[in-house]
Amino acid sequence: MTWVLISEIFPNKVRGLASSVAIVALWGAYFVLVFSFPILAEKLGTYGPFYLYAGICLLGFFFVRSKVAETKGKTLEQLEHQITGH
């Protein structure tokens, strides 16, 4: 979902730069996830981090369900108009 959203959400005129920034932020989040796991496992127990990550994923699911528009069958220009209103 994340990679599809990154490729579709930004207007054409800023897509290259904005996608680059979003991808760097995504890899930063991966870094935090991977290196925080051992610390969380020590503090929350063996299964604790997985419950925490499952809760975060559940929140993400509800966010996507409520806030992300359907893009199937639409051109990039139609999406830009839908998102920006211009």
C-alpha positions, 0 to 999 in steps of 0.5 A: 500500500505504501509504495502505491500511495507514494507513486500516486499521491503527489502532483506531477510537477513535484512528483520526483522530489516529493517521492524521493523525500517520502521514500527516504522517510519510509526507509528511516521508519524501517530503520527505526522498526528494525533497530527498536525491535530488540529493545522492545523485545527486552522491555515487552517480552518475546511477543510484546513487539508483535502485539504493538506492531499489530496494533499499529497496523490495525490503526493504519488499516482504519486510516487507509479505509477512511482517508485514502481515495480509490485510484483504480482506473483513474489517470494521474491528472484525474487523481491530482484534480481529485486530491487538490481540487484544481 
